Amino acid sequence: MKDHASSTGAPSTSDSREEKEEPIVARTVLRKRAEDLGEEEIGSPLLVDLVSGFLADASNEIPVLQQHVAAGRMQKVETVAHRLKGGGRTVGAEAVAAMCRGMEQAAREGNEERVQEAVDRLPALLEETQAEFQELMGESVGGEVQSESTS
């Protein structure tokens, strides 16, 4: 079993985060979003579009984050991480949201090393998240997740 506390960038402190592993995708959130959209199935085209949009936006933010980190713009990193955290929570991408929460906190504290570690792990986590969404919702979820550094 994976240790998402360390793999997501979330702080691994004694706040029981180590014991409480974040799921990659929260099915209950997906079901709630489908309900909110008036859909009966989590594989509905409207929900697939919402999730695909999140995955595309998150993937597009990777080079932006890399540029901000390289330039030492931690406030910008904090802003992008906050936005990704909210998007992840909206669609049930809990592991991405947890990683971005940790990245946001590290940026706020000026911990560039921890921010860099999270930014480096984000592409692989997005790929894993997309794979789980595809398993749950169908192969049409998402596009190509950026996996290489573009900086």
C-alpha positions in Angstrom: 0.0 0.0 0.0 1.3 3.4 -0.9 2.2 6.1 1.6 0.3 9.0 0.2 1.3 11.3 3.1 4.8 11.2 1.7 4.0 10.8 -2.0 1.5 13.6 -2.0 3.6 16.3 -0.3 1.2 16.4 2.6 3.1 16.9 5.9 3.7 13.6 7.6 3.4 14.7 11.1 1.9 13.1 14.1 -1.5 14.6 13.2 -2.6 11.0 12.2 -2.1 11.8 8.6 0.2 8.8 8.4 -2.6 6.6 9.6 -5.2 8.2 7.4 -4.2 7.6 3.8 -5.7 9.9 1.2 -7.5 8.0 -1.5 -6.4 8.8 -5.1 -10.1 9.6 -6.0 -13.0 9.9 -3.6 -15.9 8.1 -5.1 -18.3 9.8 -2.8 -17.3 13.2 -4.1 -17.8 11.9 -7.7 -21.2 10.7 -6.9 -22.1 14.0 -5.2 -20.8 16.0 -8.2 -23.0 13.7 -10.5 -26.0 14.4 -8.3 -25.2 18.2 -8.3 -25.2 18.1 -12.1 -28.5 16.2 -12.2 -26.7 13.1 -13.5 -27.4 9.5 -12.5 -24.0 8.1 -13.4 -20.5 9.2 -12.6 -19.5 8.3 -16.2 -21.9 10.9 -17.6 -20.5 13.2 -20.3 -20.9 16.3 -18.2 -19.0 14.9 -15.3 -16.3 13.4 -17.6 -15.9 16.9 -19.1 -15.5 18.4 -15.6 -12.9 15.9 -14.5 -11.1 16.1 -17.9 -11.0 19.9 -17.5 -9.4 19.6 -14.1 -6.8 17.1 -15.3 -5.9 19.3 -18.3 -5.7 22.5 -16.1 -3.6 20.7 -13.5 -1.3 19.3 -16.2 -0.9 22.8 -17.8 0.0 24.2 -14.4 3.1 22.0 -14.1 5.4 24.1 -16.2 4.0 27.2 -14.6 4.8 25.8 -11.1 8.3 24.8 -12.4 8.9 28.4 -13.6 7.8 29.9 -10.3 9.9 27.6 -8.3 13.0 28.3 -10.5 12.5 32.0 -10.0 11.8 31.6 -6.2 8.3 33.1 -6.5 6.8 31.2 -3.6 3.7 33.5 -3.4 2.9 32.5 -7.0 3.5 28.8 -6.2 1.1 29.2 -3.2 -1.6 30.7 -5.4 -1.3 28.0 -8.1 -1.2 25.2 -5.4 -4.3 26.7 -3.7 -6.2 26.7 -7.0 -5.2 23.1 -7.8 -6.1 22.0 -4.3 -9.6 23.5 -4.7 -10.0 21.9 -8.2 -8.9 18.6 -6.9 -11.4 18.7 -4.0 -14.2 19.7 -6.4 -13.8 16.5 -8.5 -12.6 14.2 -5.8 -8.9 14.1 -6.7 -8.0 13.8 -3.0 -4.4 12.8 -3.4 -3.7 15.7 -5.7 -5.6 18.0 -3.3 -3.5 16.7 -0.4 -0.2 17.2 -2.3 -1.2 20.7 -3.3 -2.2 21.5 0.3 1.3 20.5 1.4 2.8 22.5 -1.5 0.8 25.5 -0.6 1.9 25.3 3.1 5.5 24.8 2.1 5.4 27.8 -0.3 3.8 29.9 2.5 6.7 28.9 4.8 9.3 29.6 2.1 10.4 25.9 2.1 11.6 25.8 -1.5 13.0 22.3 -1.2 9.7 20.8 -0.1 7.9 22.8 -2.8 10.3 21.4 -5.5 9.8 17.8 -4.3 6.0 18.2 -4.6 6.3 19.8 -8.0 8.6 17.0 -9.1 6.0 14.4 -8.0 2.9 16.1 -9.3 3.1 14.7 -12.9 3.3 11.1 -11.8 0.4 11.7 -9.3 -1.7 13.3 -12.0 -1.1 10.2 -14.3 -2.1 7.9 -11.5 -5.1 10.0 -10.7 -6.2 10.1 -14.4 -5.8 6.3 -14.5 -8.1 5.9 -11.6 -10.7 8.3 -13.0 -10.6 6.3 -16.3 -11.1 3.1 -14.4 -14.1 4.6 -12.6 -15.6 6.7 -15.4 -14.3 5.4 -18.7 -11.4 5.8 -21.0 -12.5 9.2 -22.3 -11.5 11.0 -19.1 -8.6 13.4 -19.5 -6.0 13.9 -22.2 -2.3 13.5 -22.0 -0.8 14.4 -18.6 2.5 16.2 -18.9 5.1 14.0 -17.4 8.4 15.7 -18.3 9.9 18.9 -17.2 9.4 21.7 -19.7 11.6 24.3 -17.9 
